[in-house]
Amino acid sequence: MVVDDIGLLPVAADAAEGLYRLVDAAYEKRSIAISSNLHPSGFDELMPKTLATATVDRLLHHAHICQTSGDSVRLTQALAGQGVSPLT
């Protein structure tokens, strides 16, 4: 399973619980890839601390963490006028 951009928008209580249930159901059974601009310690900004702790605990157990850095390709292209077409 792949979950992209966790933490870009505020998370409602039912969505936070849904993420926990997804992670818990897959824990030690399926692979999960999560992308986020948040460090795992910041997940308690998205959801109640108890849910965040349980979710991150399951995500990080047996995890391979790939941390990236650098400029946004989309922003770089947009600032250079590439990839942008005017509306007609």
Buried (B, 14 or more C-beta within 10 A) or exposed (E): EEBEEBBEEEBEEEEBBEBBEBBEEBBEEEEBEBEBEBEBEBBBEBBEEEBBEBBBEBBEEEEEEEEEEEEEEEEEEEEEEEEEEEEE
